[in-house]
Structures are given as structure tokens and as C-alpha cells.
Amino acid sequence: DIQPVVGSDSLAKVMAYRPITYLPIDLDGAVAPGIGRHTGMIADEVELIDPTLVDGVVDDPDGYQSVNYAGVIPDLVQAFQGLVGRLDAAGL
């Protein structure tokens, strides 16, 4: 059952995301050695914008959450299409 994404303000959602860099930690809470900085978003913040993009709320007894970054792509595409439509309408 495939349906188009409608009624969503994808640009507002994309603008609300706060990209960050961070050092990953291991299960003991220590910085994982030799991995380096990662780029991402904080799951708690993403959950406030779109709860469907956050996994692990119920599944992980330790309370760890993760962001489904692939799920952000449709919003990015729709936001981009909307911006291109605005530019076209403005003759730019």
C-alpha cells in the first residue's frame, strides 16, 4: 500500500533538526577508543520532531535510542522539491 507523503511540512522538519558531532561511547559509558568523531543528531531531539524516526524506546532495556537516518531522506527530498518549486515560481 504505497501512498505519497502529503500534508507534511518537510522543510520545517528539516530546519528543526540539529546536526551535531560527537564521540561514541561504549556500553560502560567510556569514549570508544580509536573510532573518532561521528556526525549525527540526538535521538531525543529528533523524537520531538518526528517520533517515527527514533528506534529503541521500548526495545532497549538500557534506554539507548537510535535515529533512523534513512527515514530522514523523504523529508529532505520533499523539502528540496518545495524549495525548487518556490525558486521556479519566483523565476529564479
Backbone as a chain_set.jsonl record, in Angstrom:
{"seq": "DIQPVVGSDSLAKVMAYRPITYLPIDLDGAVAPGIGRHTGMIADEVELIDPTLVDGVVDDPDGYQSVNYAGVIPDLVQAFQGLVGRLDAAGL", "coords": {"N": [[0.85, -1.179, 0.0], [1.217, 1.721, -1.16], [1.617, 5.113, -0.606], [1.63, 8.622, -1.367], [3.642, 11.098, 0.304], [1.946, 13.442, 2.067], [0.669, 16.582, 3.267], [2.612, 17.205, 5.074], [4.963, 19.312, 6.553], [7.755, 19.345, 5.366], [10.03, 20.966, 5.027], [10.039, 22.583, 7.325], [10.42, 20.583, 9.241], [12.974, 19.611, 8.509], [14.471, 21.917, 8.938], [14.283, 22.085, 11.665], [15.84, 20.042, 12.657], [18.906, 19.329, 14.377], [21.991, 19.077, 13.493], [24.901, 17.448, 14.756], [28.263, 16.833, 16.055], [29.901, 14.08, 17.61], [31.526, 12.055, 20.13], [31.53, 8.625, 20.082], [30.315, 6.395, 22.633], [31.094, 3.512, 24.653], [29.424, 0.585, 26.013], [29.94, 0.874, 28.7], [29.965, 3.525, 29.114], [32.248, 4.893, 28.527], [34.408, 6.747, 26.335], [34.619, 5.402, 23.169], [37.508, 3.831, 22.076], [39.705, 4.84, 19.424], [37.835, 5.328, 17.391], [36.949, 7.879, 16.6], [35.358, 11.079, 15.796], [31.838, 11.246, 15.212], [29.126, 12.139, 13.029], [25.844, 13.299, 13.48], [22.54, 13.217, 14.901], [20.739, 14.044, 17.888], [18.835, 11.624, 19.383], [16.685, 12.053, 21.2], [15.963, 14.685, 20.59], [15.251, 14.498, 17.887], [13.079, 12.825, 18.15], [11.122, 14.513, 19.176], [10.47, 15.967, 16.944], [9.867, 14.126, 14.897], [8.639, 11.283, 15.816], [8.593, 8.8, 14.559], [11.055, 8.338, 13.504], [12.789, 7.433, 15.404], [14.305, 4.783, 17.071], [14.303, 2.192, 19.551], [13.162, 2.994, 21.983], [11.403, 1.327, 23.386], [12.504, -1.147, 22.952], [15.153, -1.392, 23.985], [16.489, -2.194, 27.028], [18.338, -0.66, 28.393], [17.797, 1.883, 27.691], [18.868, 3.083, 25.451], [18.71, 4.921, 22.442], [18.218, 5.201, 18.895], [18.647, 6.921, 15.779], [16.825, 6.677, 12.82], [18.335, 7.269, 10.149], [18.008, 6.934, 7.386], [15.301, 7.247, 7.15], [14.984, 9.971, 7.176], [15.443, 10.866, 4.666], [13.159, 11.017, 2.773], [11.905, 13.374, 3.739], [13.942, 15.244, 3.282], [14.09, 15.152, 0.479], [11.487, 15.993, -0.207], [11.496, 18.566, 0.939], [13.529, 19.773, -0.549], [12.386, 19.635, -3.131], [10.204, 21.32, -2.703], [11.518, 23.758, -2.244], [12.772, 24.148, -4.74], [10.494, 24.396, -6.298], [9.517, 26.822, -5.269], [11.582, 28.566, -6.078], [11.375, 28.302, -8.846], [8.788, 29.363, -9.214], [9.3, 31.964, -8.523], [10.789, 32.732, -10.618], [13.495, 32.297, -10.644]], "CA": [[0.0, 0.0, 0.0], [2.117, 2.867, -1.316], [0.916, 6.398, -0.598], [2.552, 9.763, -1.367], [3.728, 11.876, 1.537], [1.171, 14.679, 1.904], [0.276, 17.263, 4.492], [3.734, 17.319, 5.993], [5.825, 20.453, 6.251], [9.088, 18.757, 5.411], [11.053, 21.996, 5.195], [10.063, 22.951, 8.745], [11.037, 19.472, 9.964], [14.406, 19.607, 8.21], [15.078, 23.084, 9.591], [14.264, 21.873, 13.109], [16.888, 19.102, 13.042], [20.143, 19.97, 14.818], [23.132, 18.192, 13.283], [25.972, 17.592, 15.743], [29.316, 15.828, 16.039], [30.026, 13.503, 18.951], [32.403, 10.908, 20.313], [30.719, 7.491, 20.518], [30.689, 5.769, 23.894], [30.813, 2.087, 24.714], [28.348, 0.251, 26.951], [30.325, 1.307, 30.045], [29.902, 4.981, 29.162], [33.557, 5.457, 28.202], [34.588, 7.057, 24.92], [35.129, 4.24, 22.434], [38.845, 4.167, 21.571], [40.08, 4.672, 18.03], [36.73, 5.463, 16.429], [36.881, 9.25, 16.1], [34.082, 11.792, 15.881], [30.739, 10.899, 14.309], [28.157, 13.202, 12.758], [24.501, 12.755, 13.617], [21.552, 14.021, 15.617], [20.369, 13.476, 19.178], [17.555, 10.926, 19.205], [15.632, 12.708, 21.985], [15.53, 15.878, 19.86], [14.573, 14.039, 16.672], [11.8, 12.247, 18.575], [10.163, 15.617, 19.33], [10.105, 16.435, 15.609], [9.235, 13.007, 14.19], [8.881, 10.081, 16.618], [8.746, 7.595, 13.738], [12.459, 8.198, 13.104], [13.597, 7.019, 16.551], [14.168, 3.386, 17.471], [14.937, 1.808, 20.8], [12.485, 3.48, 23.182], [10.853, 0.173, 24.101], [13.306, -2.344, 22.704], [16.422, -1.456, 24.698], [16.286, -2.016, 28.466], [19.257, 0.36, 28.9], [17.284, 3.191, 27.312], [19.562, 3.653, 24.297], [17.876, 5.176, 21.281], [18.957, 5.485, 17.675], [17.906, 7.641, 14.751], [16.745, 6.032, 11.515], [18.74, 8.343, 9.241], [17.417, 6.707, 6.063], [13.941, 7.767, 7.209], [15.019, 11.425, 7.001], [15.61, 11.157, 3.238], [11.952, 11.538, 2.119], [11.702, 14.779, 4.123], [14.943, 16.035, 2.57], [13.685, 15.234, -0.923], [10.294, 16.837, -0.307], [11.904, 19.942, 1.241], [14.267, 20.239, -1.724], [11.419, 19.844, -4.214], [9.44, 22.517, -2.375], [12.367, 24.932, -2.46], [12.928, 24.315, -6.17], [9.217, 24.931, -6.771], [9.462, 28.248, -4.916], [12.512, 29.275, -6.948], [10.767, 28.331, -10.177], [7.663, 30.303, -9.181], [9.86, 33.315, -8.441], [11.53, 32.984, -11.851], [14.944, 32.263, -10.374]], "C": [[0.888, 1.232, 0.0], [1.295, 4.134, -1.436], [1.937, 7.53, -0.664], [2.553, 10.456, 0.003], [2.993, 13.189, 1.293], [0.909, 15.29, 3.276], [1.4, 17.425, 5.506], [4.563, 18.524, 5.591], [7.27, 19.995, 6.407], [10.177, 19.79, 5.623], [11.167, 22.404, 6.659], [10.722, 21.841, 9.575], [12.546, 19.469, 9.757], [15.102, 20.767, 8.921], [15.138, 22.916, 11.11], [15.336, 20.883, 13.57], [18.156, 19.866, 13.404], [21.3, 18.987, 14.64], [24.243, 18.506, 14.295], [27.123, 16.655, 15.38], [29.47, 15.337, 17.466], [31.054, 12.383, 18.947], [31.548, 9.751, 20.801], [31.232, 6.916, 21.835], [30.37, 4.279, 23.845], [29.741, 1.836, 25.773], [28.658, 0.646, 28.387], [30.284, 2.821, 30.191], [31.227, 5.653, 28.883], [33.627, 5.739, 26.702], [35.241, 5.854, 24.248], [36.463, 4.598, 21.792], [38.978, 3.937, 20.07], [38.984, 4.856, 17.0], [36.672, 6.865, 15.826], [35.476, 9.824, 16.188], [33.094, 11.28, 14.835], [29.879, 12.14, 14.108], [26.774, 12.587, 12.869], [23.557, 13.746, 14.254], [21.224, 13.307, 16.919], [18.959, 12.906, 19.069], [16.421, 11.593, 19.979], [15.091, 13.945, 21.267], [14.764, 15.502, 18.595], [13.185, 13.507, 17.02], [10.73, 13.321, 18.754], [9.657, 16.123, 17.986], [9.342, 15.358, 14.843], [9.538, 11.706, 14.932], [9.068, 8.808, 15.801], [10.19, 7.35, 13.324], [13.357, 7.693, 14.225], [13.261, 5.583, 16.93], [14.772, 3.198, 18.854], [14.25, 2.261, 22.057], [11.996, 2.306, 24.023], [11.812, -1.012, 24.045], [14.535, -2.48, 23.587], [16.225, -1.204, 26.188], [17.22, -0.971, 29.083], [18.824, 1.764, 28.518], [17.994, 3.831, 26.141], [18.592, 3.79, 23.135], [18.766, 5.411, 20.074], [18.035, 6.17, 16.673], [17.968, 6.833, 13.457], [17.043, 7.11, 10.465], [18.173, 8.164, 7.839], [15.992, 7.25, 6.019], [13.854, 9.276, 7.045], [15.01, 11.781, 5.51], [14.323, 11.637, 2.564], [11.654, 13.002, 2.489], [12.694, 15.684, 3.407], [14.544, 16.23, 1.111], [12.484, 16.161, -1.071], [10.625, 18.305, -0.024], [12.633, 20.549, 0.043], [13.316, 20.535, -2.876], [10.592, 21.106, -3.969], [10.235, 23.79, -2.606], [12.575, 25.202, -3.946], [11.636, 24.879, -6.768], [9.075, 26.418, -6.463], [10.388, 29.079, -5.799], [11.961, 29.395, -8.355], [9.638, 29.352, -10.243], [8.142, 31.743, -9.133], [10.67, 33.676, -9.685], [13.035, 32.988, -11.649], [15.563, 30.975, -10.856]], "O": [[1.266, 1.727, 1.062], [0.388, 4.222, -2.263], [3.011, 7.415, -0.075], [1.575, 10.394, 0.748], [3.374, 13.961, 0.413], [0.926, 14.606, 4.299], [1.153, 17.748, 6.668], [4.832, 18.728, 4.407], [7.913, 20.227, 7.431], [11.151, 19.523, 6.327], [12.274, 22.556, 7.176], [11.486, 22.122, 10.498], [13.308, 19.341, 10.714], [16.204, 20.604, 9.445], [15.966, 23.546, 11.767], [15.704, 20.879, 14.745], [18.451, 20.912, 12.825], [21.564, 18.165, 15.517], [24.486, 19.662, 14.639], [26.984, 15.794, 14.511], [29.207, 16.071, 18.419], [31.403, 11.838, 17.9], [30.895, 9.874, 21.837], [32.43, 6.947, 22.114], [29.495, 3.841, 23.098], [29.213, 2.78, 26.36], [27.748, 0.745, 29.21], [30.541, 3.346, 31.275], [31.326, 6.875, 28.99], [32.987, 5.056, 25.902], [36.273, 5.355, 24.696], [36.542, 5.569, 21.04], [38.439, 2.976, 19.52], [39.2, 4.558, 15.825], [36.371, 7.007, 14.641], [34.533, 9.148, 16.599], [33.476, 10.928, 13.719], [29.905, 13.069, 14.916], [26.554, 11.47, 12.401], [23.747, 14.958, 14.16], [21.414, 12.096, 17.032], [18.015, 13.61, 18.71], [15.306, 11.69, 19.468], [13.893, 14.223, 21.329], [13.748, 16.118, 18.272], [12.23, 13.715, 16.272], [9.551, 13.063, 18.508], [8.548, 16.647, 17.894], [8.313, 15.628, 14.224], [10.581, 11.093, 14.703], [9.641, 7.837, 16.295], [10.518, 6.266, 12.841], [14.562, 7.539, 14.025], [12.096, 5.217, 17.087], [15.647, 3.957, 19.27], [14.726, 1.932, 23.143], [12.162, 2.302, 25.243], [11.907, -1.787, 24.997], [14.925, -3.602, 23.91], [15.831, -0.103, 26.574], [16.94, -0.45, 30.163], [19.422, 2.74, 28.973], [17.76, 5.003, 25.849], [17.771, 2.911, 22.876], [19.933, 5.777, 20.216], [16.814, 6.017, 16.716], [19.034, 6.367, 13.054], [16.136, 7.772, 9.961], [17.883, 9.153, 7.167], [15.524, 7.67, 4.96], [12.772, 9.811, 6.801], [14.61, 12.885, 5.141], [14.388, 12.615, 1.818], [11.202, 13.775, 1.644], [12.33, 16.776, 2.969], [14.645, 17.332, 0.572], [12.462, 17.016, -1.956], [10.087, 19.195, -0.683], [12.384, 21.695, -0.331], [13.43, 21.575, -3.524], [10.312, 21.866, -4.896], [9.702, 24.783, -3.101], [12.558, 26.357, -4.372], [11.682, 25.741, -7.645], [8.576, 27.184, -7.287], [10.021, 30.175, -6.222], [12.061, 30.447, -8.985], [9.537, 30.114, -11.205], [7.472, 32.643, -9.64], [11.179, 34.791, -9.797], [13.764, 33.621, -12.411], [16.769, 30.777, -10.711]]}, "num_chains": 1, "name": "protein.A"}
